[in-house]
């Protein structure tokens, strides 16, 4: 569905996207992740033809985005991070207008409009003026817009940006439903949602793709590291410094709990240092009420991969 070859974009001497290549197959659900300024949005704008690359090529459903942009865009539904809407128009008017622009057959416009309104939970707000809707509903209107021409591919850039927790949950559920029928490329900072929804993850850092695999396979990149959780009562500065002094410990962080207890997350390069942590607690007279191995979350994977990439670049 998507084929990206040696895609590069430079702005006034700064390389925002650096020789990026990847593919997304038909029916895949792919999360596109990266730190702020890593090149995610620039890449997505080039995929949709809104931004021309310095060099490289993009094909969508076999159509070259830059040589045949109109045909390529027939296959793409794009929802940018800041979704541009005409706030003075009513929802029904806006969706009809957008359907006409996208070349939906005149006789099919009403039907498509009703279908996407139902998909996006907008059936009851058709007569409402867009500017009077909550941000959550405006996001829904933008998503409905991207679906009007029934595209094969949905590219969603931070679809839950700026929403409150209830609105985020609503849009997440909507995205999960859409993923059943469309190829989906999703850029978001909501990592647990990517972990639950996406079958493959692309991670971009400093303009380069640094990882492309399933969450399970990315997990194996951290098999040599162990993450331990320990709940200990006592002076956190002393405990943290002592844990850091253990020979195989790389990083220690703590989270305050109740009644003087703290939860420590201990990142170690050794296979398992729970015995070492326990013996340390006994020798120091600390109260220890919990000690266990933690599974790596997508956030741990993301931080480790982008951190390792940054360290590698710094050593060059």
C-alpha positions as CSV (number, residue, x, y, z in Angstrom):
1,X,0.0,0.0,0.0
2,X,2.8,2.4,0.9
3,X,6.3,2.2,-0.6
4,X,8.8,4.9,0.4
5,X,12.2,5.0,-1.2
6,X,15.2,7.1,-0.1
7,X,12.9,9.9,1.0
8,X,14.8,13.1,2.0
9,X,13.7,16.6,3.0
10,X,16.0,19.5,3.7
11,X,15.1,23.0,5.0
12,X,17.7,25.7,4.6
13,X,20.5,23.3,5.2
14,X,18.7,21.3,7.9
15,X,17.9,17.7,7.0
16,X,14.5,16.9,8.6
17,X,14.1,13.5,6.9
18,X,17.2,11.7,5.9
19,X,17.1,8.9,3.3
20,X,14.1,7.1,4.7
21,X,12.8,3.9,3.2
22,X,10.0,1.6,4.3
23,X,6.9,-0.2,3.2
24,X,3.4,-0.7,4.6
25,X,1.4,-3.7,3.3
26,X,-2.3,-3.6,2.5
27,X,-4.4,-4.2,5.6
28,X,-1.5,-3.4,8.0
29,X,-1.9,-1.2,11.1
30,X,1.4,0.6,11.7
31,X,2.3,3.0,14.4
32,X,4.7,5.8,13.4
33,X,6.6,7.1,16.4
34,X,9.4,9.5,17.2
35,X,10.4,12.3,19.6
36,X,9.3,15.8,18.9
37,X,11.3,17.2,15.9
38,X,12.2,13.7,14.7
39,X,10.6,14.1,11.2
40,X,7.3,12.3,11.7
41,X,5.0,15.1,10.5
42,X,7.3,16.1,7.6
43,X,7.3,12.5,6.5
44,X,3.5,12.2,6.7
45,X,3.1,15.4,4.7
46,X,5.3,14.0,2.0
47,X,3.4,10.7,1.9
48,X,0.2,12.6,1.3
49,X,1.7,14.9,-1.4
50,X,1.3,18.1,0.7
51,X,5.1,18.6,0.8
52,X,7.5,17.8,-2.0
53,X,10.7,16.0,-1.0
54,X,14.3,17.1,-1.8
55,X,14.7,13.7,-3.3
56,X,13.2,10.2,-3.1
57,X,9.9,8.6,-4.1
58,X,6.6,7.6,-2.6
59,X,4.1,5.2,-4.0
60,X,0.6,4.8,-2.7
61,X,-1.3,1.7,-4.1
62,X,1.1,1.7,-7.0
63,X,0.7,5.4,-7.8
64,X,3.6,7.8,-7.6
65,X,2.5,10.6,-5.2
66,X,4.5,13.2,-7.0
67,X,4.1,12.2,-10.6
68,X,0.4,11.3,-10.4
69,X,-0.8,13.1,-7.2
70,X,-4.5,13.2,-8.0
71,X,-4.8,9.4,-8.5
72,X,-2.6,8.8,-5.4
73,X,-4.8,11.0,-3.3
74,X,-7.9,9.0,-4.2
75,X,-6.4,6.2,-2.1
76,X,-5.5,8.4,0.9
77,X,-7.6,9.7,3.8
78,X,-5.4,12.2,5.7
79,X,-6.1,13.8,9.0
80,X,-3.4,16.3,10.0
81,X,-2.6,17.2,13.6
82,X,-4.3,20.6,13.4
83,X,-7.3,19.7,11.3
84,X,-8.4,22.6,9.1
85,X,-12.1,23.1,9.2
86,X,-14.5,25.9,8.2
87,X,-15.9,26.8,11.6
88,X,-18.7,28.9,10.2
89,X,-20.2,26.0,8.2
90,X,-22.6,23.4,9.5
91,X,-21.4,19.8,9.7
92,X,-23.6,18.6,6.9
93,X,-22.7,21.5,4.7
94,X,-19.0,21.0,5.3
95,X,-19.0,17.3,4.6
96,X,-21.1,17.8,1.4
97,X,-18.6,20.5,0.3
98,X,-15.6,18.3,1.0
99,X,-17.2,15.3,-0.8
100,X,-17.6,17.4,-3.9
101,X,-14.0,18.5,-3.8
102,X,-12.9,14.9,-3.4
103,X,-14.8,13.8,-6.5
104,X,-17.5,11.8,-4.9
105,X,-20.2,11.1,-7.4
106,X,-23.1,13.6,-7.0
107,X,-25.7,10.9,-6.5
108,X,-23.5,9.2,-3.8
109,X,-22.7,12.3,-1.7
110,X,-25.6,12.1,0.7
111,X,-25.1,8.4,1.2
112,X,-21.4,8.7,1.9
113,X,-22.0,11.7,4.2
114,X,-24.5,9.7,6.2
115,X,-22.2,6.7,6.4
116,X,-19.2,8.6,7.7
117,X,-21.4,10.6,10.2
118,X,-22.6,7.3,11.6
119,X,-19.0,5.9,11.7
120,X,-17.7,9.0,13.5
121,X,-20.7,9.5,15.9
122,X,-21.9,12.7,14.2
123,X,-25.4,11.7,13.3
124,X,-27.0,14.0,15.8
125,X,-24.9,17.1,15.1
126,X,-25.3,17.4,11.3
127,X,-27.2,20.7,11.6
128,X,-24.8,22.2,14.1
129,X,-22.2,24.9,13.3
130,X,-18.7,23.4,13.5
131,X,-17.3,26.3,15.5
132,X,-19.9,25.6,18.2
133,X,-18.8,22.0,18.7
134,X,-16.3,20.8,21.3
135,X,-12.8,20.0,20.2
136,X,-13.6,16.3,20.4
137,X,-16.4,16.6,18.0
138,X,-14.3,18.8,15.7
139,X,-11.8,16.0,15.6
140,X,-14.6,13.6,14.6
141,X,-15.6,16.0,11.8
142,X,-12.0,16.0,10.5
143,X,-11.9,12.2,10.7
144,X,-15.2,12.0,8.8
145,X,-13.8,14.3,6.2
146,X,-10.8,11.9,5.7
147,X,-13.3,9.0,5.2
148,X,-15.7,10.6,2.7
149,X,-14.1,9.1,-0.5
150,X,-13.8,5.7,1.2
151,X,-9.9,5.6,0.9
152,X,-7.8,2.4,1.2
153,X,-5.3,4.1,3.4
154,X,-5.8,6.3,6.5
155,X,-3.0,8.5,7.6
156,X,-3.7,10.1,11.0
157,X,-1.3,12.6,12.6
158,X,-1.8,12.9,16.4
159,X,-5.6,12.4,16.2
160,X,-6.1,12.8,19.9
161,X,-3.9,15.9,20.3
162,X,-5.4,18.4,22.7
163,X,-8.4,16.3,23.8
164,X,-9.5,15.6,27.4
165,X,-9.3,12.0,28.7
166,X,-13.0,11.2,27.9
167,X,-12.6,12.6,24.3
168,X,-9.3,10.6,23.9
169,X,-11.1,7.4,24.8
170,X,-13.9,8.1,22.3
171,X,-11.5,8.8,19.5
172,X,-9.3,5.8,20.4
173,X,-12.4,3.5,20.1
174,X,-13.3,5.0,16.8
175,X,-9.8,4.5,15.5
176,X,-9.9,0.8,16.5
177,X,-13.1,0.4,14.6
178,X,-11.7,2.0,11.5
179,X,-8.6,-0.2,11.7
180,X,-10.8,-3.2,10.9
181,X,-11.5,-1.9,7.4
182,X,-8.6,0.3,6.3
183,X,-4.8,0.2,6.1
184,X,-3.8,2.6,8.9
185,X,-0.7,4.7,9.5
186,X,-1.0,6.3,13.0
187,X,1.3,8.9,14.5
188,X,0.6,9.5,18.2
189,X,2.2,10.1,21.5
190,X,-0.3,7.8,23.2
191,X,2.0,4.8,23.3
192,X,-0.3,2.3,25.1
193,X,-2.8,2.8,22.3
194,X,-0.2,2.0,19.7
195,X,0.8,-1.1,21.7
196,X,-2.8,-2.4,21.8
197,X,-3.7,-1.5,18.2
198,X,-0.7,-1.7,15.9
199,X,0.8,-4.8,14.5
200,X,4.0,-3.1,13.5
201,X,5.9,0.0,14.7
202,X,8.2,2.4,12.8
203,X,10.4,4.6,15.0
204,X,12.0,7.6,13.5
205,X,14.7,9.6,15.3
206,X,16.8,12.5,13.9
207,X,15.2,12.0,10.5
208,X,16.1,8.3,10.2
209,X,14.2,5.1,10.7
210,X,15.8,3.4,13.7
211,X,13.4,0.6,14.2
212,X,10.7,-1.2,12.1
213,X,9.2,-4.4,13.6
214,X,6.4,-5.8,15.7
215,X,6.3,-4.8,19.4
216,X,7.3,-8.4,20.3
217,X,10.3,-8.3,18.1
218,X,11.4,-4.9,19.4
219,X,11.1,-6.3,22.9
220,X,13.9,-8.7,22.1
221,X,16.2,-5.8,21.5
222,X,16.1,-5.2,25.2
223,X,16.4,-8.9,26.3
224,X,19.9,-8.2,27.8
225,X,18.4,-5.6,30.1
226,X,16.2,-6.3,33.1
227,X,13.7,-3.9,34.7
228,X,13.0,-4.5,38.4
229,X,10.3,-2.8,40.6
230,X,10.9,-2.5,44.3
231,X,8.9,-0.9,47.0
232,X,11.1,0.3,49.9
233,X,10.6,2.6,52.9
234,X,13.3,5.1,53.8
235,X,15.2,8.2,52.6
236,X,14.8,8.1,48.8
237,X,18.0,10.0,48.1
238,X,20.0,7.5,50.1
239,X,18.2,4.5,48.7
240,X,18.5,5.7,45.1
241,X,22.2,6.5,45.4
242,X,22.9,3.1,47.0
243,X,21.0,1.2,44.3
244,X,22.9,3.1,41.6
245,X,26.1,2.0,43.2
246,X,25.3,-1.7,42.5
247,X,27.7,-2.8,39.8
248,X,25.2,-3.8,37.1
249,X,22.6,-1.0,37.6
250,X,22.3,1.5,34.8
251,X,19.3,3.7,35.9
252,X,17.2,4.1,39.0
253,X,14.1,6.2,39.3
254,X,11.6,6.4,42.1
255,X,7.9,7.3,42.6
256,X,6.5,8.4,46.0
257,X,3.8,6.1,47.4
258,X,2.1,6.3,50.8
259,X,3.4,6.6,54.4
260,X,7.1,7.0,53.5
261,X,7.1,4.2,50.9
262,X,8.6,4.7,47.4
263,X,8.5,2.5,44.3
264,X,11.9,2.2,42.6
265,X,12.4,1.1,39.0
266,X,15.8,-0.4,38.6
267,X,17.2,-0.8,35.0
268,X,20.1,-3.3,35.0
269,X,22.3,-4.9,32.4
270,X,22.5,-8.1,34.4
271,X,20.0,-11.0,33.8
272,X,18.4,-10.7,37.2
273,X,19.6,-8.8,40.3
274,X,16.6,-9.2,42.6
275,X,18.7,-11.2,45.0
276,X,21.4,-8.5,45.0
277,X,18.7,-5.8,45.7
278,X,17.2,-8.0,48.5
279,X,20.6,-8.5,50.2
280,X,21.3,-4.8,49.9
281,X,18.0,-3.9,51.6
282,X,18.7,-6.4,54.4
283,X,22.2,-5.1,55.0
284,X,21.0,-1.5,55.1
285,X,18.0,-2.3,57.3
286,X,15.5,-1.0,54.7
287,X,11.9,-2.1,54.8
288,X,11.1,-4.0,51.6
289,X,7.5,-5.0,50.8
290,X,7.7,-5.8,47.1
291,X,10.3,-6.9,44.6
292,X,9.5,-8.2,41.1
293,X,10.5,-8.2,37.5
294,X,8.6,-5.9,35.2
295,X,7.8,-6.5,31.5
296,X,9.0,-3.9,29.1
297,X,6.3,-1.5,27.9
298,X,6.4,0.2,24.5
299,X,7.4,3.3,26.3
300,X,10.5,1.5,27.6
301,X,11.3,0.2,24.2
302,X,10.8,3.7,22.6
303,X,13.0,5.4,25.2
304,X,15.8,2.8,24.9
305,X,15.9,2.8,21.1
306,X,15.9,6.6,20.7
307,X,18.3,7.0,23.7
308,X,20.7,4.4,22.3
309,X,20.5,6.1,18.9
310,X,21.3,9.5,20.4
311,X,24.3,8.0,22.3
312,X,25.6,6.4,19.1
313,X,25.4,9.7,17.3
314,X,27.2,11.5,20.1
315,X,30.1,9.1,20.0
316,X,30.7,9.6,16.3
